[in-house]
Amino acid sequence: MSKTSDHGRLLARAAKSVRSPLGCKQVGRSRTWVADQRFWVIVIEFQPSGFSKGSYLNVGACWLWYAKDYWSFDCGDRVEGFTPFRDPHQFTAVAERLATRAAEEVRGLRKKFASLSDIAREIMPTADARMWPVYHAAVAAGLTGDVAASERLFRQLVEESADTEWQKELQARSAELGQILPDAFRFREGVLAIVQESRRLHRLPPDPACLDVA
């Protein structure tokens, strides 16, 4: 068996033993695992290196209120640096350590973002000049009833200079949500529709009441 299959197999085995009880599932046969939190997802990535066999560990929250077909680390990122694979015995301990650390991060994120109010409180201070943090904060503020803050952030986004296609698409989405923001029911339904589309793109099961428990 090759070293590549050895270290990948060890990571998968350790991940399954530690994270399956937490409801985390492997994405295909990749080195990415996800925990479905209904309107957001915890992403766990045993990131390989292009230069050496081994693994980094990245863990973070991916908000589903922007429809896209890829996972993102919207809050959180690398939690463990690169550890190289030397031999199966050495890397068995590495894989178990990384899996245990990932499980701790999952529990921590679930506690940190237990409700929409918690999410809004945590991410509002991160609404800096970058477009994605501003968008996420705008949506969270709108869902929790802070219409003034949400309106200000959506307006900030729409008025930004947009050079790339994704920036223009983000601005268009922000403008649409900003228009229905004054109507709390329509805004919530609008965001819910986006979440459902995002879940479909990520091949997650439909959850039409996912915002009712937030």
TAURMO-V848215 format. One line per field, one symbol per residue. phi: phi as a letter, one per 30 degrees, with the letter a starting at -180 (. if undefined). A space follows every 10 residues. Layout:
phi->???
This chain:
phi->.ddddddddd dddddddcce dcidbddhcd ccbbcdcica bcccbdddcd cadlacbcba ccdccbdacb dbcdbjadcb ddbddcaedd dddddddddd dddddddddd ddcdbddddd ddcedcdcdd ddeddddddd dddcjddddd dddddedddd dcccdddddd dddddddddc edcedddddd dddddddddd dchcdebdcd ddcd
